[in-house]
Amino acid sequence: MANDIATADAGLARIAEISTGKLQGISSAGIHSFKGIPYGASTAGPNRFMPPEPVRSWSGVREALAYAGRAWQLPNRPKRRPRSKPCSGRRTPH
């Protein structure tokens, strides 16, 4: 993903405080960016297929410099479901 990691010309942004803790982002050309901020608890293990839980608060300052990992995908999966052949439009007599 483009711009997912802090670049060499980017400096650290001010620390932002949200309801769950403090974040350190990056700043480039006057634009402050905070990436990979969690918005919910993990859905792994016992939380699988359960209603979402709020994210837990953290202590200290959490780095928000890059997006989190992507969901795992099969390497050669088709991009779309194969389409069936289009109908000829003719009706068959009953």
VMD Tcl script that draws the C-alpha trace (Angstrom):
set ca {
  {0.00 0.00 0.00}
  {1.38 3.39 -0.91}
  {2.38 5.68 1.94}
  {2.09 2.94 4.55}
  {5.48 3.65 6.14}
  {7.05 6.89 7.31}
  {9.42 8.20 4.65}
  {12.85 9.73 5.24}
  {11.64 13.29 4.57}
  {8.78 12.98 7.06}
  {9.21 14.13 10.63}
  {7.40 12.99 13.71}
  {4.09 14.74 14.29}
  {2.89 16.03 17.59}
  {1.45 13.53 19.99}
  {-2.33 13.21 19.70}
  {-4.45 11.99 22.56}
  {-7.61 9.98 21.92}
  {-9.95 8.24 24.36}
  {-7.84 5.05 24.45}
  {-4.35 6.58 24.70}
  {-1.68 8.72 23.06}
  {-0.48 8.40 19.45}
  {2.72 9.48 17.68}
  {2.19 10.08 13.96}
  {4.25 11.54 11.14}
  {4.24 14.98 9.58}
  {5.22 15.85 6.02}
  {4.58 19.11 4.12}
  {2.43 20.35 7.00}
  {0.14 17.30 6.93}
  {-0.09 15.18 10.08}
  {-0.83 11.50 9.56}
  {-1.75 8.83 12.09}
  {-2.00 5.31 10.64}
  {-3.01 1.92 11.95}
  {-5.12 3.21 14.83}
  {-7.07 0.28 16.30}
  {-10.83 0.80 16.45}
  {-11.77 -2.52 18.03}
  {-10.35 -5.45 19.98}
  {-8.87 -8.43 18.18}
  {-11.35 -10.78 16.52}
  {-9.04 -13.78 16.90}
  {-9.43 -16.77 19.21}
  {-12.49 -16.67 21.47}
  {-13.66 -13.40 19.88}
  {-14.07 -15.06 16.46}
  {-17.64 -14.73 15.13}
  {-18.63 -12.71 18.20}
  {-19.95 -9.14 18.36}
  {-17.15 -6.55 18.27}
  {-15.52 -5.42 21.48}
  {-14.05 -1.96 22.07}
  {-10.29 -1.54 21.87}
  {-8.47 -1.62 25.20}
  {-6.71 1.52 26.36}
  {-2.90 1.59 26.34}
  {-0.35 3.37 28.46}
  {2.50 5.44 27.07}
  {2.65 6.64 23.47}
  {1.71 4.24 20.65}
  {3.41 4.66 17.27}
  {0.92 5.33 14.46}
  {3.46 5.44 11.62}
  {2.24 2.58 9.39}
  {-0.96 0.72 8.54}
  {-1.57 -2.63 10.20}
  {-1.16 -5.91 8.30}
  {-3.61 -7.00 5.64}
  {-5.93 -9.96 5.79}
  {-4.38 -13.15 4.47}
  {-5.44 -14.14 0.94}
  {-4.88 -17.19 -1.22}
  {-2.06 -16.47 -3.70}
  {-3.85 -17.49 -6.93}
  {-7.46 -16.86 -6.08}
  {-9.66 -15.54 -8.90}
  {-10.34 -11.83 -8.76}
  {-14.05 -12.30 -9.43}
  {-16.49 -15.12 -9.57}
  {-16.60 -16.55 -13.10}
  {-19.67 -15.42 -15.01}
  {-22.04 -17.83 -16.67}
  {-22.74 -17.47 -20.37}
  {-25.29 -14.77 -21.17}
  {-28.80 -15.83 -22.03}
  {-29.74 -15.76 -25.73}
  {-32.94 -13.89 -24.87}
  {-35.14 -16.45 -26.64}
  {-37.92 -18.00 -24.72}
  {-38.58 -21.66 -24.91}
  {-42.16 -22.78 -25.54}
  {-43.85 -24.49 -22.59}
}
mol new
graphics top color blue
foreach p $ca { graphics top sphere $p radius 0.5 }
foreach p [lrange $ca 0 end-1] q [lrange $ca 1 end] { graphics top cylinder $p $q radius 0.2 }
display resetview
